[in-house]
């Protein structure tokens, strides 16, 4: 995996986070830019790794107060409904089609939003939501407040727990 990623992204500019649940890279140099070549490289990695999600983290580390990520999300990714304490999120679609469902406390979808290329969606803090790709994959820029709280960062309503 590391060999494939570093074939496309310079090891001096990006650091792989081996503890993340999806393939993740943190920028090692600032300022950081993401251009069309980087988007093409994400797609190449996605294909070479058999359709796995991958993200470029533009913030320095998980403790930063602002998190910006360019995420390639496969349409095979199951994103359970969840929410974040005191954190809203903003999604800016770069390629593909993204679906964001907003739920009430009983698990009923109250709004289903579709965001296409160049579209932007902002959701309120503590909104119960799920994110999915309606295309083979979707590439989007996600912004939210940090720091990343590990297992406590995404909270799951009882009705969305895996055993349900």
DAVENNOR-V200043 format. One record per residue. PHI is phi in radians with two decimals (* if undefined). PSI is psi in radians with two decimals (* if undefined). D_FIRST is the distance of its C-alpha to the first C-alpha in Angstrom with 1 decimal. Layout:
phi | psi | d_first
PHI | PSI | D_FIRST
PHI | PSI | D_FIRST
//
This chain:
phi | psi | d_first
* | -0.85 | 0.0
-1.03 | -0.72 | 3.8
-1.08 | -0.74 | 5.4
-1.14 | -0.81 | 5.2
-1.09 | -0.80 | 6.3
-1.32 | -0.13 | 8.7
-1.21 | -0.52 | 9.9
-1.87 | -0.47 | 11.5
-2.14 | 2.26 | 12.3
-1.08 | 2.21 | 14.2
-1.05 | -0.46 | 13.2
-1.34 | -0.33 | 16.9
-1.82 | -0.35 | 17.1
-2.36 | 2.44 | 14.2
-2.05 | 2.21 | 13.0
-1.32 | 2.33 | 10.0
-1.67 | 1.78 | 11.9
-1.32 | -0.12 | 10.3
-1.69 | -0.17 | 13.5
-1.29 | 2.70 | 13.5
-1.36 | -0.37 | 13.7
-2.10 | 2.87 | 11.7
-1.06 | 2.16 | 8.8
-2.38 | 2.44 | 11.3
-2.20 | 2.42 | 12.1
-1.83 | 2.45 | 15.7
-1.18 | 2.37 | 17.8
-1.75 | -0.14 | 18.9
-2.34 | 2.56 | 21.9
-2.35 | 2.53 | 24.8
-1.19 | 2.79 | 26.1
-2.06 | 2.42 | 23.0
-2.17 | 2.69 | 23.1
-2.21 | 2.14 | 21.0
-2.11 | -3.06 | 22.3
-1.04 | -0.64 | 22.2
-1.09 | -0.72 | 19.7
-1.12 | -0.69 | 17.2
-1.11 | -0.77 | 17.9
-1.08 | -0.68 | 17.3
-1.14 | -0.68 | 14.0
-1.03 | -0.75 | 13.0
-1.13 | -0.72 | 14.3
-1.09 | -0.76 | 12.5
-1.11 | -0.79 | 9.0
-0.92 | -0.84 | 10.7
-1.19 | -0.76 | 11.9
-1.20 | -0.49 | 9.1
-1.63 | 0.22 | 7.2
1.35 | 0.52 | 10.7
1.55 | 0.48 | 12.5
-1.51 | 2.54 | 10.7
-1.14 | 2.62 | 12.4
-2.59 | 2.55 | 11.3
-2.37 | 2.53 | 13.8
-1.84 | 2.04 | 15.1
-1.60 | 2.06 | 17.5
-1.52 | -0.15 | 20.4
-1.54 | 2.80 | 22.1
-1.24 | -0.64 | 21.8
-2.84 | 3.08 | 21.0
-1.16 | -0.28 | 21.7
-1.56 | -0.13 | 25.3
-1.03 | 2.63 | 26.2
-1.44 | -0.28 | 29.1
-2.21 | 2.25 | 27.7
-2.00 | 2.18 | 24.2
-2.17 | 2.23 | 23.1
-2.39 | 2.45 | 19.8
-1.79 | 2.04 | 18.8
-2.04 | 2.30 | 17.2
-1.80 | 1.99 | 16.0
-2.00 | 2.19 | 17.1
-1.29 | 2.68 | 17.1
-1.29 | -0.09 | 20.5
-1.54 | -0.14 | 19.2
-1.31 | 2.20 | 18.7
-1.64 | 2.05 | 21.7
-1.97 | 1.73 | 22.9
-1.10 | 2.57 | 25.8
-0.97 | 2.34 | 28.8
-2.70 | 3.04 | 28.7
-2.59 | 2.91 | 30.4
-2.22 | 2.33 | 30.0
-1.16 | 2.16 | 32.9
1.00 | 0.45 | 34.4
-2.30 | 2.10 | 31.5
-1.60 | 3.11 | 31.8
-2.47 | 2.63 | 29.1
-2.20 | 2.31 | 29.2
-2.09 | 2.25 | 27.1
-2.17 | 1.94 | 27.3
-1.37 | 2.24 | 25.9
-1.70 | -0.72 | 24.4
-2.65 | 2.44 | 23.7
1.64 | -2.82 | 24.4
-2.37 | 2.21 | 26.6
-1.93 | 2.44 | 26.2
-2.05 | 2.27 | 28.4
-2.14 | 2.04 | 29.4
-1.71 | 2.35 | 31.8
-1.92 | 2.29 | 34.1
-1.99 | 2.70 | 35.7
-1.52 | -3.14 | 38.9
-1.18 | -0.26 | 39.2
-1.68 | -0.06 | 40.0
1.65 | 0.22 | 36.9
-1.58 | 2.29 | 38.7
-1.19 | 2.10 | 37.0
-1.72 | -0.33 | 39.3
-2.75 | 2.36 | 37.5
-2.14 | 2.01 | 34.8
-1.98 | 2.34 | 33.6
-1.91 | 2.25 | 31.9
-2.14 | 2.18 | 30.4
-1.90 | 3.12 | 29.7
-0.77 | 2.27 | 28.6
1.27 | 0.02 | 30.2
-1.44 | 2.66 | 31.5
-2.27 | 2.40 | 31.4
-2.31 | 2.30 | 32.0
-2.04 | 2.24 | 32.9
-1.98 | 2.64 | 33.3
-1.25 | 2.69 | 35.5
-0.98 | 2.51 | 34.5
1.17 | 0.29 | 34.4
-1.28 | 2.26 | 34.3
-1.36 | 2.13 | 32.9
-2.59 | 2.82 | 30.4
-2.37 | 2.64 | 27.4
-2.17 | 2.29 | 25.2
-2.51 | 2.73 | 24.0
-1.62 | 2.28 | 23.1
-1.62 | -0.19 | 25.9
-1.82 | 3.08 | 24.2
-0.85 | -0.73 | 21.1
-2.64 | 2.80 | 19.2
-2.27 | 2.40 | 20.8
-1.96 | 2.19 | 19.9
-2.52 | 2.73 | 22.1
-1.70 | 2.13 | 23.0
-1.98 | 2.31 | 23.7
-2.14 | 2.37 | 26.1
-2.77 | 2.95 | 27.4
-1.28 | 2.58 | 28.9
-1.82 | -2.99 | 27.2
-1.35 | 2.89 | 26.7
-1.28 | 2.26 | 24.0
-1.79 | 0.33 | 25.7
1.12 | -2.37 | 22.9
-1.08 | -0.37 | 24.2
-1.59 | 0.02 | 27.5
-1.29 | -0.74 | 26.1
-1.88 | 2.14 | 26.2
-1.86 | 2.48 | 29.3
-2.00 | 2.24 | 30.0
-1.09 | 2.68 | 33.5
-0.94 | -0.69 | 34.9
-1.23 | -0.18 | 35.1
-1.90 | 0.15 | 31.3
-1.18 | 2.66 | 30.2
-1.03 | -0.59 | 28.1
-1.32 | -0.18 | 31.1
-1.47 | * | 33.2
//
